[in-house]
Amino acid sequence: MRYKANEPTTFAEGATLEEKIIAALRTVYDPEIPVNIYDLGLIYAIKTDDLGSVTLNMTLTSPHCPVAESLPAQVECAVKAIEDVTNVTVNLVWDPPWDKERMSDEAKLILDMY
């Protein structure tokens, strides 16, 4: 499933804000990789406050990634679509550099990287 701006993400009943954010992040994919950005390990930090403000630190698989301009905006849109979220800041960071060890076991399996 690819992220679609007009397609709402469904959440488990009673989900926390962080769980909702993770669910929304799992709808966003790098167009060249068939794994969502959360399971790829591109999200380094999720910070929220009581007012619904969200700050995300994310990276890309490479500084030369062709979606470096568009992917952070997709992340922002996906998280902004959550009802409890009032503001989203996405910081693109390069330290530490991404490596395959940041991937979930499921992502490694899908990409045959064990």
N, C-alpha and C positions, 0 to 999 in steps of 0.2 A: 504494500500500500504506500503510495506517495502522498506527501502532504498536499492538501487542497485547502486554500484559504477559506472557502465557504462550507467546508465539511466539518461539523462539530465533533470533537473527541468525546467519547463516552467514558465515564468514570465509575468506578465501583462505589456503591452506596457507602457513605461515611468516610470516603477517601480524604486524607489530609491534603493540604495545599501542595506539599512536596510530591506526594504521590500523583496528584493531578498534573503537576508540571512534568514529571517523568513520563506519564502517559502521553502528554502532548508532544514531548520531545521524541518519543518513539514513533511519531507519525512523520517525522522529517528524515529524509534520506539524502545522502550525497548521490547525485544522479548516476555516478559511475560505479557505485558499490551497492549491492542488494541487501544492505544491512542498515538499520536506522542509526542515527548519529549518537544516541545514548548508548546503545550496545556496542558501537564502534569505540567507545571510550573518548569521544570528542568533548564531552561535558566534564569539566574539571571541578566546578563548584556551582552549587545552587544556594543562594541566600535569599531569605524572605524576611519581611517584617510584619508587624501586626496590622499595618495599613494596606497590605496587599502589594507592596512594592517587591519586585523580584530582580535580583542581579545574578547573571549567569556568566561564568568564565568558561569559554570554550576555545578549542583549537581546531586545526584542520590536519589532515594526514600529511600535508606538505605546505610550506609557505607559498609554493607555486601552484596551488590548487586552483583550477579554473573557476570554481564557485566561491572563491574568497569574498567576492563582492555580494553575492546573492544569498548564500547560506545563512549568515548571521541575521539577515532580514527575515528569512523564512522562520528561523528559530523565534525571533521576536514576535512575529505574527501568530505562530502556533501557541505561544505562552500567553500572549495578550488576549486570546480568544477565551481563556478561562474566566468564568464569571467573577471569581474572587480576586482576580489580579487587577490592580489599578495602574501599575507602571512596570515596564520591563527595560532593563539595561543589559545589553549583551556586550561583554568585553572579549575581544579576540586576543588570545595570549599564545605565546610560543615557548614559554618556559614552564614546566619541562617540555621538551619535544615529545610529540606523540610517538608511541611505538605499539606494536601489536599486543604487548602484554596488558594494555589498558582495555582490550576488548573483552566482552563477556564470553563465557564458554560457548554459548549459543552462536554468537557471531563467528567465533573461531571455527566452529563446526560447519556453519553455512559456507564460509570462505575456504574451508579445508586448510586451516592454518595451525593444526595441532602438530 
